[in-house]
Amino acid sequence: MPLGATWTRIKNVCKQNGLLILSVLAVVVGCLLGFVLRSKHLSEQEVKYLQFPGELLMRMLKMLILPLVVSSLMSGLAALDAKCTSRLGIMTISYYLWTTFVAVVVGIILAIIIHPGGAAQKEDSEDSRKPIMSSADPLLDLIRQENGLQFLEFAHGDQNEKCRSIPILKPKPTMSQDMAESNTGRIFIYGIRGDNSTDIQSFSLDLTPSPDVVFRTLPGTSDGMNVLGIVIFSAAMGIMLGRMGPNGSVLVKFCQSLNEAVLKLVAIVIWYFPFGIVFLVAGKILEMDDPSTMGKKLGFYAITVVIGLIIHGLFILPAMYFFITRKSPIAYIRGILQALLISLATSSSSATLPITFKCLLENNHIDQRIIRFVLPVGATINMDGTALYEAVAAIFIAQVNNYELDFGQIITISITASAASIGAAGIPQAGLVTMVIVLTSVGLPTDDITLIIAVDWALDRFRTMVNVMGDALATGIMAHICRKDYEGS
């Protein structure tokens, strides 16, 4: 091939994939910059300054989530026939639930085979007093987070209700109740009536080393936008607008115009991504603890999670896409590489939603009406990577505590990990919050979540990539299955 033709071909490739190439280089430069600056021992304040461009990237992405989800769902569902909407909705949710359950099974099988908890097994069980949370409390948190009625509050104030355990001093029993108890650690001194008929006040001296403490769960708050609540509200509004006919056409046209405007904003903001990714990745590496210490204790755990994500993300999901659509998953995945890189950098499937939307529309040429429904729902409830990670983490913590799980408890883990991943917000490290549900379902100590925090920031990025890939492949599958419903409409 002549040199001129080769150079022309290289220029065309760079022109067509310029942003993708810059994003890959940004991840590499960010990793190198982070490891180089680790030797400089920067202060916490200096690390915050370094992370600022990356923080701007996250804020710009989050800024686009609310208008994109609301406008796409409301305009998309309003334009669909009620029969098509119900069929698409049932098939989409069924597919998402199935792939999530498959991911959990993969994680459980790998955790049992590899046995990652052996390297970090505790020598002695700690018998210290710990907050005890009822398994009902995390389940109530899941319902709170999925409550679409709180849409306006979450859209503005960004706070999800969470249950937290707080210590409360146990009321001391009365003197008459404790009089006969010899193990209370109290000395009772009683008053004596004198000759002048005056009473000397009775009192007790408490010699117990510490007061009795009970733990009560109270609702608190945690940061984050409840995207599932927004999805439920927007979907309901879209269906109602479709049934209103001409009376709802004004609002539908507004949502369609808003959706197009948001996509144009994404096209502008997207060129800031490579710059922001450099500092986002570098800042996370600077926050990392000693890698050698983490490798000794959590190496097998991290390897187990990564192997599970590779099996599910690169083999199972593409195989399902191929068998259903009879199309090459490689060409399809190539079209969403930009979204996968952004998910790796941001660790947020919700923040990646505008980019995934753009990639599917422009690169893979998926029907916009399908994308408007399947993708926001998937970014909210389809968390295959998170479900797999929670299953592995639960079995890892059981192995660390030398706790043998029977078949019934493994089934419980599979069910609760699937349910908890649905309630996980599409924000960085949201899986740590829903891990409480999985651990309490089989009686494992929730405090041991701290064991996996050291490597969670890195694993969170890989499982987010699997989440985003699952959403994108599901959109392509639904577009293939429902293609006849949208032909000529």
Buried (B, 14 or more C-beta within 10 A) or exposed (E): EEEEEEEEEEEEEEEEBEBBEBBBEBBEBBBBBBBEBBEEEBEEEEBEEBBEBBBBBBEBBBBBBBBBBBBBBBBBBBBBEEEBBEBBBEBBBEBBBEBBBBBBBBBBBBBBEBBBBEBBEEEEEEEEEEBEBEBEBBBBBBEBBBBBEBBEBBBEEBBBBBBBBEEEEEEBEEEEEBEEEEEBEBEEEEEEEEEEEEEEEEEBEEEEEEEEEEBEBEEEEBEBBBBBBBBBBBBBBBBEBBEEEEEBEEBBEEBBEBBEEBBEBBEEBBEEBBBBBBBBBBBBBBEBEEEEEBEEBBBBBBEBBBBBBEBBBBEBBBEBBBEBBEEEBEEBBEBBBBBBBBBBBBBBBBBBBBBBBBBBBEBBEBBBBBBBBBBBBBBBBBBBBBBBBBBBBBBBBBBBBEBEBEEEBBEBBBBBBBBBBBBBBBBBBBBBBBBBBBBBBBEBBBEBBEBBEBBBBBBBBBBBBBBBBBBBBBBBBBBBBBEEBBEEE
